[in-house]
Amino acid sequence: MGEMSGLIAAGVLGPGRPAVHDLAEGPKVLADLEARATVGKLALRP
């Protein structure tokens, strides 16, 4: 954890960007989320 904190402080690691999907893909994205087939954050674009 200390090593990770150092990398964040040095700017090597930053916050992750969400995977952005169109709103029409919402049902598929939710199904993937329920099936734990996703990694990271998800966002729906209107």
PyMOL Python script that loads the backbone (N, CA, C, O; Angstrom):
from pymol import cmd

cmd.read_pdbstr("""\
ATOM      1  N   MET A   1       0.829  -1.182   0.000  1.00  0.00           N
ATOM      2  CA  MET A   1       0.000   0.000   0.000  1.00  0.00           C
ATOM      3  C   MET A   1       0.874   1.247   0.000  1.00  0.00           C
ATOM      4  O   MET A   1       0.563   2.235  -0.665  1.00  0.00           O
ATOM      5  N   GLY A   2       1.956   1.193   0.742  1.00  0.00           N
ATOM      6  CA  GLY A   2       2.862   2.338   0.771  1.00  0.00           C
ATOM      7  C   GLY A   2       3.467   2.615  -0.588  1.00  0.00           C
ATOM      8  O   GLY A   2       3.616   3.771  -0.982  1.00  0.00           O
ATOM      9  N   GLU A   3       3.819   1.551  -1.313  1.00  0.00           N
ATOM     10  CA  GLU A   3       4.379   1.724  -2.654  1.00  0.00           C
ATOM     11  C   GLU A   3       3.349   2.358  -3.589  1.00  0.00           C
ATOM     12  O   GLU A   3       3.686   3.229  -4.392  1.00  0.00           O
ATOM     13  N   MET A   4       2.097   1.920  -3.482  1.00  0.00           N
ATOM     14  CA  MET A   4       1.045   2.476  -4.324  1.00  0.00           C
ATOM     15  C   MET A   4       0.821   3.947  -4.000  1.00  0.00           C
ATOM     16  O   MET A   4       0.639   4.760  -4.906  1.00  0.00           O
ATOM     17  N   SER A   5       0.833   4.291  -2.728  1.00  0.00           N
ATOM     18  CA  SER A   5       0.664   5.692  -2.333  1.00  0.00           C
ATOM     19  C   SER A   5       1.783   6.543  -2.904  1.00  0.00           C
ATOM     20  O   SER A   5       1.547   7.674  -3.330  1.00  0.00           O
ATOM     21  N   GLY A   6       3.014   6.006  -2.917  1.00  0.00           N
ATOM     22  CA  GLY A   6       4.132   6.731  -3.493  1.00  0.00           C
ATOM     23  C   GLY A   6       3.969   6.954  -4.985  1.00  0.00           C
ATOM     24  O   GLY A   6       4.301   8.027  -5.488  1.00  0.00           O
ATOM     25  N   LEU A   7       3.463   5.957  -5.700  1.00  0.00           N
ATOM     26  CA  LEU A   7       3.232   6.088  -7.138  1.00  0.00           C
ATOM     27  C   LEU A   7       2.142   7.111  -7.438  1.00  0.00           C
ATOM     28  O   LEU A   7       2.242   7.862  -8.408  1.00  0.00           O
ATOM     29  N   ILE A   8       1.116   7.142  -6.620  1.00  0.00           N
ATOM     30  CA  ILE A   8       0.046   8.127  -6.791  1.00  0.00           C
ATOM     31  C   ILE A   8       0.589   9.522  -6.540  1.00  0.00           C
ATOM     32  O   ILE A   8       0.303  10.446  -7.302  1.00  0.00           O
ATOM     33  N   ALA A   9       1.377   9.686  -5.470  1.00  0.00           N
ATOM     34  CA  ALA A   9       1.952  10.991  -5.145  1.00  0.00           C
ATOM     35  C   ALA A   9       2.907  11.466  -6.236  1.00  0.00           C
ATOM     36  O   ALA A   9       3.012  12.667  -6.486  1.00  0.00           O
ATOM     37  N   ALA A  10       3.606  10.531  -6.890  1.00  0.00           N
ATOM     38  CA  ALA A  10       4.552  10.888  -7.947  1.00  0.00           C
ATOM     39  C   ALA A  10       3.854  11.131  -9.281  1.00  0.00           C
ATOM     40  O   ALA A  10       4.493  11.564 -10.240  1.00  0.00           O
ATOM     41  N   GLY A  11       2.567  10.862  -9.354  1.00  0.00           N
ATOM     42  CA  GLY A  11       1.822  11.084 -10.590  1.00  0.00           C
ATOM     43  C   GLY A  11       1.928   9.936 -11.580  1.00  0.00           C
ATOM     44  O   GLY A  11       1.481  10.057 -12.721  1.00  0.00           O
ATOM     45  N   VAL A  12       2.516   8.823 -11.156  1.00  0.00           N
ATOM     46  CA  VAL A  12       2.645   7.657 -12.032  1.00  0.00           C
ATOM     47  C   VAL A  12       1.292   6.965 -12.184  1.00  0.00           C
ATOM     48  O   VAL A  12       0.917   6.557 -13.283  1.00  0.00           O
ATOM     49  N   LEU A  13       0.577   6.836 -11.094  1.00  0.00           N
ATOM     50  CA  LEU A  13      -0.768   6.263 -11.099  1.00  0.00           C
ATOM     51  C   LEU A  13      -1.772   7.367 -10.833  1.00  0.00           C
ATOM     52  O   LEU A  13      -1.557   8.235  -9.987  1.00  0.00           O
ATOM     53  N   GLY A  14      -2.857   7.320 -11.557  1.00  0.00           N
ATOM     54  CA  GLY A  14      -3.916   8.303 -11.333  1.00  0.00           C
ATOM     55  C   GLY A  14      -5.249   7.603 -11.208  1.00  0.00           C
ATOM     56  O   GLY A  14      -5.325   6.376 -11.279  1.00  0.00           O
ATOM     57  N   PRO A  15      -6.289   8.373 -11.025  1.00  0.00           N
ATOM     58  CA  PRO A  15      -7.615   7.766 -10.935  1.00  0.00           C
ATOM     59  C   PRO A  15      -7.990   7.122 -12.269  1.00  0.00           C
ATOM     60  O   PRO A  15      -7.664   7.640 -13.337  1.00  0.00           O
ATOM     61  N   GLY A  16      -8.662   6.015 -12.189  1.00  0.00           N
ATOM     62  CA  GLY A  16      -9.094   5.334 -13.404  1.00  0.00           C
ATOM     63  C   GLY A  16     -10.205   6.100 -14.101  1.00  0.00           C
ATOM     64  O   GLY A  16     -10.945   6.860 -13.476  1.00  0.00           O
ATOM     65  N   ARG A  17     -10.308   5.890 -15.383  1.00  0.00           N
ATOM     66  CA  ARG A  17     -11.389   6.502 -16.162  1.00  0.00           C
ATOM     67  C   ARG A  17     -12.492   5.465 -16.334  1.00  0.00           C
ATOM     68  O   ARG A  17     -12.211   4.287 -16.555  1.00  0.00           O
ATOM     69  N   PRO A  18     -13.739   5.897 -16.235  1.00  0.00           N
ATOM     70  CA  PRO A  18     -14.823   4.925 -16.395  1.00  0.00           C
ATOM     71  C   PRO A  18     -14.964   4.484 -17.849  1.00  0.00           C
ATOM     72  O   PRO A  18     -14.636   5.232 -18.771  1.00  0.00           O
ATOM     73  N   ALA A  19     -15.447   3.286 -18.039  1.00  0.00           N
ATOM     74  CA  ALA A  19     -15.827   2.829 -19.373  1.00  0.00           C
ATOM     75  C   ALA A  19     -17.183   3.471 -19.671  1.00  0.00           C
ATOM     76  O   ALA A  19     -18.138   3.275 -18.919  1.00  0.00           O
ATOM     77  N   VAL A  20     -17.270   4.226 -20.749  1.00  0.00           N
ATOM     78  CA  VAL A  20     -18.490   4.971 -21.082  1.00  0.00           C
ATOM     79  C   VAL A  20     -19.239   4.239 -22.184  1.00  0.00           C
ATOM     80  O   VAL A  20     -18.671   3.881 -23.216  1.00  0.00           O
ATOM     81  N   HIS A  21     -20.529   4.025 -21.940  1.00  0.00           N
ATOM     82  CA  HIS A  21     -21.388   3.325 -22.893  1.00  0.00           C
ATOM     83  C   HIS A  21     -22.598   4.196 -23.193  1.00  0.00           C
ATOM     84  O   HIS A  21     -23.020   5.000 -22.361  1.00  0.00           O
ATOM     85  N   ASP A  22     -23.154   4.030 -24.391  1.00  0.00           N
ATOM     86  CA  ASP A  22     -24.390   4.734 -24.731  1.00  0.00           C
ATOM     87  C   ASP A  22     -25.535   4.204 -23.877  1.00  0.00           C
ATOM     88  O   ASP A  22     -25.532   3.046 -23.460  1.00  0.00           O
ATOM     89  N   LEU A  23     -26.507   5.066 -23.624  1.00  0.00           N
ATOM     90  CA  LEU A  23     -27.638   4.692 -22.772  1.00  0.00           C
ATOM     91  C   LEU A  23     -28.376   3.478 -23.328  1.00  0.00           C
ATOM     92  O   LEU A  23     -28.896   2.665 -22.564  1.00  0.00           O
ATOM     93  N   ALA A  24     -28.423   3.352 -24.646  1.00  0.00           N
ATOM     94  CA  ALA A  24     -29.111   2.216 -25.259  1.00  0.00           C
ATOM     95  C   ALA A  24     -28.458   0.887 -24.880  1.00  0.00           C
ATOM     96  O   ALA A  24     -29.109  -0.156 -24.939  1.00  0.00           O
ATOM     97  N   GLU A  25     -27.193   0.911 -24.494  1.00  0.00           N
ATOM     98  CA  GLU A  25     -26.483  -0.295 -24.092  1.00  0.00           C
ATOM     99  C   GLU A  25     -26.693  -0.607 -22.605  1.00  0.00           C
ATOM    100  O   GLU A  25     -26.109  -1.558 -22.085  1.00  0.00           O
ATOM    101  N   GLY A  26     -27.509   0.175 -21.932  1.00  0.00           N
ATOM    102  CA  GLY A  26     -27.722   0.026 -20.498  1.00  0.00           C
ATOM    103  C   GLY A  26     -28.056  -1.373 -20.044  1.00  0.00           C
ATOM    104  O   GLY A  26     -27.428  -1.867 -19.107  1.00  0.00           O
ATOM    105  N   PRO A  27     -29.027  -2.045 -20.669  1.00  0.00           N
ATOM    106  CA  PRO A  27     -29.362  -3.400 -20.215  1.00  0.00           C
ATOM    107  C   PRO A  27     -28.178  -4.374 -20.319  1.00  0.00           C
ATOM    108  O   PRO A  27     -27.982  -5.202 -19.429  1.00  0.00           O
ATOM    109  N   LYS A  28     -27.393  -4.279 -21.393  1.00  0.00           N
ATOM    110  CA  LYS A  28     -26.237  -5.160 -21.542  1.00  0.00           C
ATOM    111  C   LYS A  28     -25.185  -4.835 -20.497  1.00  0.00           C
ATOM    112  O   LYS A  28     -24.582  -5.740 -19.920  1.00  0.00           O
ATOM    113  N   VAL A  29     -24.955  -3.539 -20.244  1.00  0.00           N
ATOM    114  CA  VAL A  29     -23.960  -3.122 -19.256  1.00  0.00           C
ATOM    115  C   VAL A  29     -24.374  -3.605 -17.866  1.00  0.00           C
ATOM    116  O   VAL A  29     -23.534  -4.081 -17.101  1.00  0.00           O
ATOM    117  N   LEU A  30     -25.649  -3.488 -17.538  1.00  0.00           N
ATOM    118  CA  LEU A  30     -26.126  -3.961 -16.237  1.00  0.00           C
ATOM    119  C   LEU A  30     -25.993  -5.478 -16.114  1.00  0.00           C
ATOM    120  O   LEU A  30     -25.647  -5.988 -15.049  1.00  0.00           O
ATOM    121  N   ALA A  31     -26.266  -6.194 -17.196  1.00  0.00           N
ATOM    122  CA  ALA A  31     -26.115  -7.648 -17.175  1.00  0.00           C
ATOM    123  C   ALA A  31     -24.653  -8.031 -16.956  1.00  0.00           C
ATOM    124  O   ALA A  31     -24.354  -8.949 -16.192  1.00  0.00           O
ATOM    125  N   ASP A  32     -23.745  -7.326 -17.630  1.00  0.00           N
ATOM    126  CA  ASP A  32     -22.316  -7.582 -17.431  1.00  0.00           C
ATOM    127  C   ASP A  32     -21.912  -7.280 -15.994  1.00  0.00           C
ATOM    128  O   ASP A  32     -21.110  -8.006 -15.406  1.00  0.00           O
ATOM    129  N   LEU A  33     -22.464  -6.215 -15.429  1.00  0.00           N
ATOM    130  CA  LEU A  33     -22.160  -5.849 -14.047  1.00  0.00           C
ATOM    131  C   LEU A  33     -22.642  -6.930 -13.082  1.00  0.00           C
ATOM    132  O   LEU A  33     -21.916  -7.319 -12.167  1.00  0.00           O
ATOM    133  N   GLU A  34     -23.860  -7.409 -13.288  1.00  0.00           N
ATOM    134  CA  GLU A  34     -24.406  -8.468 -12.435  1.00  0.00           C
ATOM    135  C   GLU A  34     -23.592  -9.747 -12.553  1.00  0.00           C
ATOM    136  O   GLU A  34     -23.427 -10.468 -11.569  1.00  0.00           O
ATOM    137  N   ALA A  35     -23.079 -10.037 -13.754  1.00  0.00           N
ATOM    138  CA  ALA A  35     -22.307 -11.252 -13.983  1.00  0.00           C
ATOM    139  C   ALA A  35     -20.850 -11.081 -13.548  1.00  0.00           C
ATOM    140  O   ALA A  35     -20.042 -11.999 -13.689  1.00  0.00           O
ATOM    141  N   ARG A  36     -20.524  -9.900 -13.019  1.00  0.00           N
ATOM    142  CA  ARG A  36     -19.149  -9.584 -12.600  1.00  0.00           C
ATOM    143  C   ARG A  36     -18.163  -9.748 -13.748  1.00  0.00           C
ATOM    144  O   ARG A  36     -17.042 -10.222 -13.568  1.00  0.00           O
ATOM    145  N   ALA A  37     -18.617  -9.337 -14.951  1.00  0.00           N
ATOM    146  CA  ALA A  37     -17.785  -9.433 -16.149  1.00  0.00           C
ATOM    147  C   ALA A  37     -17.138  -8.094 -16.488  1.00  0.00           C
ATOM    148  O   ALA A  37     -16.623  -7.920 -17.593  1.00  0.00           O
ATOM    149  N   THR A  38     -17.159  -7.158 -15.561  1.00  0.00           N
ATOM    150  CA  THR A  38     -16.591  -5.831 -15.799  1.00  0.00           C
ATOM    151  C   THR A  38     -15.485  -5.561 -14.798  1.00  0.00           C
ATOM    152  O   THR A  38     -15.415  -6.177 -13.734  1.00  0.00           O
ATOM    153  N   VAL A  39     -14.632  -4.635 -15.161  1.00  0.00           N
ATOM    154  CA  VAL A  39     -13.557  -4.199 -14.278  1.00  0.00           C
ATOM    155  C   VAL A  39     -13.574  -2.675 -14.258  1.00  0.00           C
ATOM    156  O   VAL A  39     -13.632  -2.046 -15.315  1.00  0.00           O
ATOM    157  N   GLY A  40     -13.524  -2.086 -13.095  1.00  0.00           N
ATOM    158  CA  GLY A  40     -13.502  -0.629 -12.999  1.00  0.00           C
ATOM    159  C   GLY A  40     -14.885  -0.023 -12.970  1.00  0.00           C
ATOM    160  O   GLY A  40     -15.882  -0.704 -12.727  1.00  0.00           O
ATOM    161  N   LYS A  41     -14.924   1.264 -13.222  1.00  0.00           N
ATOM    162  CA  LYS A  41     -16.178   2.013 -13.158  1.00  0.00           C
ATOM    163  C   LYS A  41     -16.868   2.025 -14.511  1.00  0.00           C
ATOM    164  O   LYS A  41     -16.218   1.945 -15.554  1.00  0.00           O
ATOM    165  N   LEU A  42     -18.190   2.124 -14.483  1.00  0.00           N
ATOM    166  CA  LEU A  42     -18.993   2.177 -15.691  1.00  0.00           C
ATOM    167  C   LEU A  42     -19.828   3.448 -15.671  1.00  0.00           C
ATOM    168  O   LEU A  42     -20.273   3.897 -14.615  1.00  0.00           O
ATOM    169  N   ALA A  43     -20.035   4.019 -16.843  1.00  0.00           N
ATOM    170  CA  ALA A  43     -20.878   5.209 -16.960  1.00  0.00           C
ATOM    171  C   ALA A  43     -21.740   5.058 -18.202  1.00  0.00           C
ATOM    172  O   ALA A  43     -21.310   4.486 -19.204  1.00  0.00           O
ATOM    173  N   LEU A  44     -22.965   5.579 -18.125  1.00  0.00           N
ATOM    174  CA  LEU A  44     -23.871   5.580 -19.268  1.00  0.00           C
ATOM    175  C   LEU A  44     -24.010   7.014 -19.774  1.00  0.00           C
ATOM    176  O   LEU A  44     -24.248   7.944 -19.002  1.00  0.00           O
ATOM    177  N   ARG A  45     -23.856   7.168 -21.079  1.00  0.00           N
ATOM    178  CA  ARG A  45     -23.981   8.486 -21.728  1.00  0.00           C
ATOM    179  C   ARG A  45     -25.396   8.620 -22.278  1.00  0.00           C
ATOM    180  O   ARG A  45     -25.861   7.749 -23.013  1.00  0.00           O
ATOM    181  N   PRO A  46     -26.091   9.719 -21.921  1.00  0.00           N
ATOM    182  CA  PRO A  46     -27.462   9.884 -22.427  1.00  0.00           C
ATOM    183  C   PRO A  46     -27.515  10.109 -23.922  1.00  0.00           C
ATOM    184  O   PRO A  46     -28.598  10.264 -24.485  1.00  0.00           O
TER     185      PRO A  46
END
""", "prot")
cmd.dss("prot")
cmd.show_as("cartoon", "prot")
cmd.util.cbc("prot")
cmd.orient("prot")
